Amino acid sequence: MKRYLFLLSLLFISLISSAQFIDDEEPEYAEEKEVPKFTDNLFFGGNIGLVFGSYTYINLSPIIGYRITDKFSAGTGFIYEYVKDNRYIPTYETTIYGGKFFAQYVLFDYVILYAEDNIISLEKKYYDVIHNFPSNGRFVLNVPWIGGGIYQQAGKGGMYFMILFNLNNSTNSPYSSYEYRLGFNF
């Protein structure tokens, strides 16, 4: 009797298992994720600052970045600043230019951590107040920034507002100990 039950069970199991393959439809496979192109993860943006009057300030700082993961991005950019102040005699007028490298991490949905390293060229006559650099002309200064803020994503781009702290707040730095930034990525 046990033998018949055992054979009947095997027959029943084989019918059930073969019934799974009788369907004429092709079996479903997990959808393959399309590998994004390199250009799909690129983004562009930066900052523009304009002040006109007895004090004139123009800042153009375009960036190009790459989304390495959904939460981590890194990139580079260019810095150009023109400053003219007619409130002094003689008039103070200079340009600051250089490059930057940055990294950004999305901590929560709208909260980002940000680090940036600026390498800028400054005029010695305005910024070398303690005469560290023996030659006339220009000198190079490294200005690292660290901070965070909020980021609102819209499609591939977005808008951010950050507060950054200057880690090289030396007498040669043209920047204050902190700055607020509002910018866009496309």
Sequence and secondary structure as in RCSB ss.txt:
>XXXX:A:sequence
MKRYLFLLSLLFISLISSAQFIDDEEPEYAEEKEVPKFTDNLFFGGNIGLVFGSYTYINLSPIIGYRITDKFSAG
TGFIYEYVKDNRYIPTYETTIYGGKFFAQYVLFDYVILYAEDNIISLEKKYYDVIHNFPSNGRFVLNVPWIGGGI
YQQAGKGGMYFMILFNLNNSTNSPYSSYEYRLGFNF
>XXXX:A:secstr
 HHHHHHHHHHHHHHHHHHTT   S            GGGGEEEEEEEEEE SSEEEEEEEEEEEEESSSSEEEE
EEEEEEEEEETTSSS EEEEEEEEEEEEEEE SSSEEEEEEEEEEEEEHHHH TT    SSSEEEEEEEEEEEEE
EEEETTEEEEEEEEEES   TT SS SEEEEEEEE 
